[in-house]
């Protein structure tokens, strides 16, 4: 049982960003974002999904990240739902 539990944990951790990306693609290539938080993952980052479902793990305090969040919120309007990963569960909320 311990073996299967370890495999389960490894699979969940594989979805976490392990480093902050240096890539800053153009805003037009970004589709959505969510906030990755502790304790499930070891980094607090904003994860953007770009074209071809490429994930960009961004520093939530950087100006680029803040500008891209504003851009996505503006083009999606109030209907844009931000998602958070908290304690292993993805939940929806109105604020990032």
Secondary structure, DSSP 8 states (H G I E B T S, - for coil): -HHHHHHHHHHHHTTS--S-------GGGEEEEEEE-TTTSSS-EEEEEEGGG-EEEE-TTSHHHHHHHHHHHHHHGGG--EEEEETTEEEEES--
